[in-house]
Amino acid sequence: MWIKKTGSVLAIVLVTIVIISFAVDRVEAQGFGQKEPDMNELMSQMGPMMGNMMEVMMDRMFGLLAKPDTANRLAKFSYNYYVSLQAQGFSKEEAMRIMTSQGFPSFPSAN
């Protein structure tokens, strides 16, 4: 009887050790316990990536603006906006000043 109990306890201890060693391996594989990266280090890694994203975005924007259809759509928008400003009571001069002060339509800033 004593041997059966000792064998059961040893089996439980052995299984517990295997489970703990497996858990430790997983924790180490996930990088727990390692030093957190420095904010300057993260920023230096993000800089080139953000630069590449901005370059692609600007390239696409200029490609879109170079299309004749885009120019036609902007001209139609500008004319409709100018006419609408006058319909709202602005003089021709005021409407033109508003138009020239705003430039191309764009997304509003997040300020």
N, C-alpha and C positions, 0 to 999 in steps of 0.2 A: 504494500500500500504506500509505504514511504517512497519507494522508487517511482511509483506512478505519479505521486504528487510532485516529486522533484523533477521528473521528466516533463510534466505539464508546465511547471514554473520555468524551467529552462527553455522550453519551446516558446513560451510567452515572452521571455526576456530576449530570445534570439529574434523573434518576429519584431519586437519593439525596436531592437537595434537596427535591423534591416530597414524598417520604416523610417527611423530617425536619420539614418545615413542617406536614404533616398531623398528625404525632405531637405537635408543640408545640401546635397548635390543640386537640387532644383533651385534653392535659394541662391547658391553661388552662380549657377548658370544664368539666373535672371539679373545678376549684378547687384544684389543687395549687399550692403556692407561696404561697397566701394564709395570712394569720395565723390561728392556731387560736383559736376562740372562748374567751373567759374563762369560768372555772367559775361565777363569779357571774352572768354573762350567761346561761349555760345554765340555772342555777337559777331566775333570774327568768322565763325562758320556760316552764319546767316548772311553776312554781307555779300559774298559772291553769288549766293543763290538769289538773293533779292535783286542784285544787279542784273542777273540773267533774265529774271522774270520781267523786270522793267524794260529791258532791251527788246524782248519778244513782244511785250504789250505795245511799245512805241512803234515797232516795225509794223505790227498789224494795224495800228491806228493810222499811220501814214499810208499804208497800202489801201485802206478803206477810203481815206480822204482823196487819194489820187484817182479814184474811179469817177468817170463822168456822171454816173447815176447819183453818186453821193453829192456832187456839186449841184445837180439839178434839184435834189430833195432839199438841200440846205437853202437854195435860192427860193424855192416855193415856201418853205417854212418862214424865211425872213420876210418875204412879201406878205404872207398871211398875218404874221405877227405885227408888221407895220400897219396894215389895214385895220387889224383888231385894236391896236392902241388908239388909232384915230376914232374908231367906233366907240371906244370907251371915254372919249372926250379930250384926248390929248391933241394938241395942234400938230401939223406936219413936222414942224421944227422939233417939238418935244418928242414926238415919236421917233424921229431920226436920231436924236441925241440918246434916247433910251437904247435904240438898236445898236448904235455904234459903241456905247459904253459897255454893252454886255458881250459882244463878240459871238463866237460860236456857241450854240446851245450845248450844255454839258450836264453831267450829274451834279446835284447840289453837294457842297462840301459837308463833312460830318461835324462841323463846328457847332 
